[in-house]
Amino acid sequence: MQPCRKDTDFGVVCNTNPQPLLLLDASYYSLFELCIKALSDLDRSR
């Protein structure tokens, strides 16, 4: 199975993760423990 890349709005990286998320990182190329995608059902036509 091929991994697929999804853009995450918020991600959680635990302190025990072997690939740390550094303070100034703009991108993270490892696995998050928790991924959150923000959705909106805002209808601008109303």
DSSP file (Angstrom, degrees, kcal/mol; ACC not computed):
  #  RESIDUE AA STRUCTURE BP1 BP2  ACC     N-H-->O    O-->H-N    N-H-->O    O-->H-N    TCO  KAPPA ALPHA  PHI   PSI    X-CA   Y-CA   Z-CA
    1    1 A M              0   0    0      0, 0.0     0, 0.0     0, 0.0     0, 0.0   0.000 360.0 360.0 360.0 137.0    0.0    0.0    0.0
    2    2 A Q        -     0   0    0      1,-0.0     2,-0.1     0, 0.0     0, 0.0  -0.709 360.0-122.6 -87.9 134.6    1.3    3.5   -0.9
    3    3 A P        -     0   0    0      0, 0.0     2,-0.4     0, 0.0    -1,-0.0  -0.483  25.0-146.5 -71.0 147.0    1.3    6.2    1.8
    4    4 A C        -     0   0    0     -2,-0.1     2,-0.5     2,-0.0     0, 0.0  -0.914   8.5-128.7-115.9 146.8   -0.7    9.3    0.9
    5    5 A R        -     0   0    0     -2,-0.4     2,-0.4     2,-0.0     0, 0.0  -0.802  25.7-177.4 -96.7 126.8    0.2   12.8    2.0
    6    6 A K        -     0   0    0     -2,-0.5     2,-0.4     0, 0.0    -2,-0.0  -0.976  27.6-122.2-122.4 136.9   -2.5   14.8    3.6
    7    7 A D        -     0   0    0     -2,-0.4     2,-0.4     2,-0.0    -2,-0.0  -0.648  28.8-152.4 -78.4 131.3   -2.1   18.4    4.7
    8    8 A T        -     0   0    0     -2,-0.4    29,-0.2     1,-0.1     3,-0.1  -0.855  16.6-159.1-107.2 137.5   -2.8   18.8    8.4
    9    9 A D  S    S+     0   0    0     27,-1.3     2,-0.4    -2,-0.4    28,-0.2   0.878  85.9  11.0 -79.2 -39.9   -4.1   22.0   10.0
   10   10 A F  E    S-A   36   0A   0     26,-2.0    26,-2.9     2,-0.0     2,-0.3  -0.998  71.0-175.8-138.0 140.4   -2.9   20.9   13.5
   11   11 A G  E     -A   35   0A   0     -2,-0.4     2,-0.5    24,-0.2    24,-0.2  -0.992  15.7-143.8-138.8 148.0   -0.6   18.1   14.5
   12   12 A V  E     -A   34   0A   0     22,-2.6    21,-2.7    -2,-0.3    22,-1.2  -0.940  12.4-173.5-112.6 128.3    0.6   16.7   17.9
   13   13 A V        -     0   0    0     -2,-0.5     8,-0.1    19,-0.2    19,-0.1  -0.983  19.5-139.4-120.0 118.9    4.1   15.3   18.3
   14   14 A C    >   -     0   0    0     -2,-0.5     3,-1.6     1,-0.1     7,-0.1  -0.330  21.3-115.6 -73.8 157.8    4.8   13.6   21.6
   15   15 A N  T 3  S+     0   0    0      1,-0.3    -1,-0.1     5,-0.1    -2,-0.0   0.742 115.4  60.5 -63.4 -23.1    8.1   14.1   23.4
   16   16 A T  T 3  S+     0   0    0      3,-0.0    -1,-0.3     4,-0.0    -2,-0.0   0.480  75.6 117.1 -85.2  -2.3    8.8   10.4   22.9
   17   17 A N    <   -     0   0    0     -3,-1.6     4,-0.1     1,-0.1    -4,-0.0  -0.479  67.1-137.5 -66.3 132.0    8.7   10.7   19.1
   18   18 A P  S    S+     0   0    0      0, 0.0    -1,-0.1     0, 0.0    -3,-0.0   0.738  97.3  56.5 -65.3 -21.6   12.1    9.8   17.7
   19   19 A Q  S    S-     0   0    0     12,-0.1    -2,-0.1     2,-0.0    11,-0.1  -0.877  88.6-149.7-110.2  98.7   11.9   12.7   15.2
   20   20 A P        -     0   0    0      0, 0.0     2,-0.7     0, 0.0    -5,-0.1  -0.273  11.6-126.5 -70.0 152.5   11.3   15.8   17.4
   21   21 A L        -     0   0    0     -7,-0.1     2,-0.1    -8,-0.1     7,-0.1  -0.893  32.2-146.4 -95.4 113.7    9.4   18.8   16.2
   22   22 A L    >   -     0   0    0     -2,-0.7     3,-1.5     1,-0.1     0, 0.0  -0.425  20.3-109.3 -85.6 159.3   11.7   21.8   16.6
   23   23 A L  T 3  S+     0   0    0      1,-0.3    -1,-0.1    -2,-0.1    -2,-0.0   0.838 115.7  37.3 -56.7 -40.9   10.6   25.3   17.6
   24   24 A L  T 3  S+     0   0    0      2,-0.0    -1,-0.3     0, 0.0     2,-0.3   0.261  82.7 131.0-100.4  11.7   11.3   26.9   14.2
   25   25 A D    <   -     0   0    0     -3,-1.5     3,-0.1     1,-0.2    -4,-0.0  -0.492  32.1-176.9 -67.0 127.0   10.3   24.0   11.9
   26   26 A A  S    S+     0   0    0     -2,-0.3     2,-0.3     1,-0.2    -1,-0.2   0.661  74.6  30.7 -93.5 -21.8    7.9   25.1    9.1
   27   27 A S        -     0   0    0      2,-0.0     2,-0.4     0, 0.0    -1,-0.2  -0.953  66.6-153.9-134.5 153.8    7.5   21.5    7.9
   28   28 A Y        -     0   0    0     -2,-0.3     2,-0.2    -3,-0.1     4,-0.1  -0.977   4.6-171.2-132.8 119.2    7.5   18.1    9.6
   29   29 A Y        +     0   0    0     -2,-0.4     2,-0.2     2,-0.1    -1,-0.0  -0.317  61.3  66.6-109.1  48.9    8.4   15.0    7.6
   30   30 A S  S    S-     0   0    0     -2,-0.2     2,-0.4   -11,-0.1    -2,-0.1  -0.714  92.8 -62.5-143.3-164.3    7.6   12.3   10.1
   31   31 A L        -     0   0    0     -2,-0.2     2,-0.2     2,-0.0   -12,-0.1  -0.759  39.6-143.4 -96.1 133.3    4.5   10.8   11.7
   32   32 A F        -     0   0    0     -2,-0.4   -19,-0.2     1,-0.1     3,-0.2  -0.598  10.3-140.6 -82.7 152.2    2.2   12.8   14.0
   33   33 A E  S    S+     0   0    0    -21,-2.7     2,-0.4     1,-0.3   -20,-0.2   0.791  93.0  17.2 -78.8 -30.3    0.6   11.1   17.0
   34   34 A L  E     -A   12   0A   0    -22,-1.2   -22,-2.6     2,-0.0     2,-0.4  -0.981  69.7-164.9-144.8 129.1   -2.6   13.1   16.3
   35   35 A C  E     -A   11   0A   0     -2,-0.4     2,-0.5   -24,-0.2   -24,-0.2  -0.943   4.8-166.8-115.7 136.9   -3.7   14.9   13.2
   36   36 A I  E     -A   10   0A   0    -26,-2.9   -26,-2.0    -2,-0.4   -27,-1.3  -0.987   3.7-165.0-126.2 126.4   -6.5   17.4   13.1
   37   37 A K        -     0   0    0     -2,-0.5     2,-0.4   -28,-0.2   -29,-0.1  -0.951  18.0-138.3-110.2 122.4   -8.1   18.8   10.0
   38   38 A A        -     0   0    0     -2,-0.5     2,-0.3     2,-0.0    -2,-0.0  -0.667  22.7-169.7 -82.8 129.7  -10.3   21.9   10.4
   39   39 A L        -     0   0    0     -2,-0.4     2,-0.4     2,-0.0    -2,-0.0  -0.870   5.9-164.8-117.9 152.1  -13.5   21.8    8.4
   40   40 A S        -     0   0    0     -2,-0.3    -2,-0.0     2,-0.1     0, 0.0  -1.000  19.1-172.6-137.3 138.8  -16.0   24.5    7.7
   41   41 A D        +     0   0    0     -2,-0.4     2,-0.3     2,-0.1    -1,-0.1   0.026  38.6 147.0-112.0  23.6  -19.5   24.4    6.4
   42   42 A L        -     0   0    0      1,-0.1     2,-0.8     2,-0.0    -2,-0.1  -0.441  36.7-155.0 -64.5 123.9  -19.8   28.2    6.2
   43   43 A D    >   -     0   0    0     -2,-0.3     3,-1.4     1,-0.1    -1,-0.1  -0.892   6.8-168.5-103.2 106.4  -22.0   29.1    3.3
   44   44 A R  T 3  S+     0   0    0     -2,-0.8    -1,-0.1     1,-0.3    -2,-0.0   0.579  77.6  74.2 -74.2  -9.1  -20.9   32.6    2.1
   45   45 A S  T 3         0   0    0      1,-0.2    -1,-0.3    -3,-0.0    -3,-0.0   0.626 360.0 360.0 -79.8 -10.6  -24.0   33.0   -0.1
   46   46 A R    <         0   0    0     -3,-1.4    -1,-0.2     0, 0.0    -2,-0.1   0.464 360.0 360.0 -87.9 360.0  -26.3   33.6    2.9
